[in-house]
């Protein structure tokens, strides 16, 4: 009976997790500055307390990452990155979140992609890891939230996707993927 109950609870959590995943994206943020289990805890707690975040799992392996499920109508990737930055720094230096992108045609269109990020220079900084492979990092600047504004603030993948994937003249007509970890 105990095992049956555990199985039902487990299956129920999978089912509810699948339904949540259908409605809300999961984004992998890579987190620097994490040195121990306590760091993992404070980063996960800070992300989880952010309005609009449904679930956050921080994992410390070779690279520390946080898989975050959130409602993009309520919170932006920038706000999640800010929650990482605001986590109590146990070892004295702040935790910083980045996103890893892959833009297959980046080498051909680097100037256009770079000029796109120049528009967002107050919010994010683009770092080219490997130009030929189109491997890029997005570093988030500190976000000054407007307490009067509700909903997403700062930079978001949605605005990036619109600018990248929309055909010219409004967009670049380029594809990209965001690197993800875990299941």
C-alpha positions in Angstrom: 0.0 0.0 0.0 2.8 2.4 0.9 4.6 1.7 -2.4 1.4 2.2 -4.4 0.8 5.6 -2.7 4.3 6.7 -3.4 4.0 5.7 -7.0 0.7 7.6 -7.3 2.2 10.7 -5.8 5.3 10.4 -8.1 3.1 10.0 -11.2 0.9 12.9 -10.1 4.0 15.1 -9.7 5.2 14.1 -13.2 1.8 14.8 -14.7 1.5 18.2 -13.0 5.1 19.0 -14.0 4.3 18.2 -17.6 1.2 20.4 -17.6 3.2 23.3 -16.1 5.9 22.8 -18.6 3.3 23.1 -21.4 2.3 26.5 -20.2 5.6 27.9 -19.0 9.1 27.8 -20.5 12.1 26.3 -18.7 15.2 28.3 -19.2 18.7 27.3 -18.1 20.8 30.0 -16.5 24.5 29.4 -15.8 25.5 30.7 -12.4 29.0 31.8 -11.4 30.2 32.2 -7.9 28.6 29.1 -6.5 31.1 27.2 -4.3 29.1 25.1 -2.0 25.8 23.6 -1.1 24.8 26.7 0.9 25.4 28.8 -2.2 23.1 26.5 -4.2 20.4 26.9 -1.5 20.5 30.7 -1.4 20.5 31.0 -5.2 17.6 28.6 -5.5 15.7 30.3 -2.7 16.1 33.8 -4.2 15.0 32.6 -7.7 12.0 30.7 -6.2 10.8 33.8 -4.3 10.6 35.8 -7.5 7.0 36.5 -8.5 6.1 34.6 -11.7 8.6 31.7 -11.1 6.9 28.4 -10.8 9.9 26.2 -10.1 13.7 26.6 -9.8 16.3 23.8 -9.5 19.9 24.8 -9.0 22.5 22.1 -9.7 26.2 22.3 -8.9 28.4 20.2 -11.2 31.2 21.3 -13.4 29.1 24.3 -14.4 26.5 25.4 -11.9 23.1 26.0 -13.5 19.6 26.8 -12.6 16.6 25.4 -14.5 13.8 27.9 -14.0 10.2 27.5 -15.0 8.4 30.8 -15.1 5.6 32.8 -16.6 7.0 35.2 -19.2 3.9 37.3 -18.9 4.9 38.0 -15.3 8.7 37.9 -15.2 11.5 38.3 -17.7 14.8 36.4 -17.9 16.5 39.6 -16.7 14.4 39.6 -13.5 15.4 36.0 -12.9 19.1 36.9 -13.5 18.6 39.8 -11.0 17.2 37.4 -8.4 20.4 35.4 -8.8 22.4 38.6 -8.3 20.4 39.5 -5.2 21.0 36.1 -3.5 23.0 36.5 -0.3 26.7 36.1 -1.4 28.0 33.5 1.1 31.6 33.8 0.0 31.7 37.5 -0.6 31.2 37.8 -4.4 27.8 38.1 -6.0 26.3 35.2 -8.0 25.9 36.1 -11.7 23.6 34.5 -14.2 24.3 34.1 -17.9 22.6 32.4 -20.8 24.4 30.4 -23.4 23.2 30.8 -27.0 24.0 29.1 -30.3 23.5 31.2 -33.5 24.4 28.9 -36.4 25.1 31.7 -38.9 26.7 34.1 -36.4 30.0 34.3 -38.3 28.2 35.6 -41.4 26.0 38.0 -39.5 28.1 39.0 -36.5 27.9 42.7 -37.2 24.1 42.6 -37.4 23.7 40.5 -34.2 26.2 42.7 -32.4 24.3 45.9 -33.4 21.1 44.3 -32.1 22.8 43.8 -28.7 24.2 47.4 -28.8 20.6 48.5 -28.6 20.3 46.6 -25.3 23.7 47.7 -23.9 22.1 49.0 -20.7 20.6 45.6 -20.0 22.9 42.9 -21.3 26.3 42.3 -22.8 27.1 39.8 -25.5 30.3 37.8 -25.3 31.5 35.8 -28.3 32.9 32.4 -27.1 33.4 30.9 -30.6 32.5 33.0 -33.6 32.8 30.2 -36.1 30.5 27.9 -34.1 28.2 30.8 -33.1 28.6 30.2 -29.4 27.6 33.2 -27.4 27.0 34.2 -23.8 24.6 36.8 -22.5 25.7 38.6 -19.4 23.0 40.5 -17.5 23.6 44.0 -16.1 22.1 44.9 -12.8 18.4 45.6 -13.3 16.7 48.6 -11.7 13.1 47.4 -11.3 10.4 50.0 -11.6 8.1 49.3 -8.6 5.2 51.0 -10.4 5.4 48.7 -13.4 3.8 45.2 -13.2 4.9 42.4 -15.5 8.2 41.7 -17.1 11.0 44.2 -17.0 14.4 44.4 -18.6 15.7 42.1 -21.4 13.8 39.0 -22.4 14.3 36.1 -24.8 11.0 36.9 -26.3 12.2 40.3 -27.6 15.4 38.7 -28.7 13.5 36.0 -30.6 11.3 38.6 -32.3 14.4 40.6 -33.4 16.3 37.5 -34.5 13.7 35.4 -36.2 11.5 38.0 -37.9 12.3 38.5 -41.5 14.1 41.7 -42.7 13.6 44.6 -42.6 12.2 44.4 -39.0 14.3 41.4 -37.9 17.4 39.5 -38.9 15.8 36.3 -40.1 18.2 34.2 -38.1 17.6 31.1 -36.0 19.1 30.5 -32.6 18.9 28.0 -29.7 19.4 28.5 -25.9 21.6 25.9 -24.3 19.7 23.8 -21.7 20.8 21.3 -19.0 19.0 18.5 -17.4 15.8 16.7 -18.3 
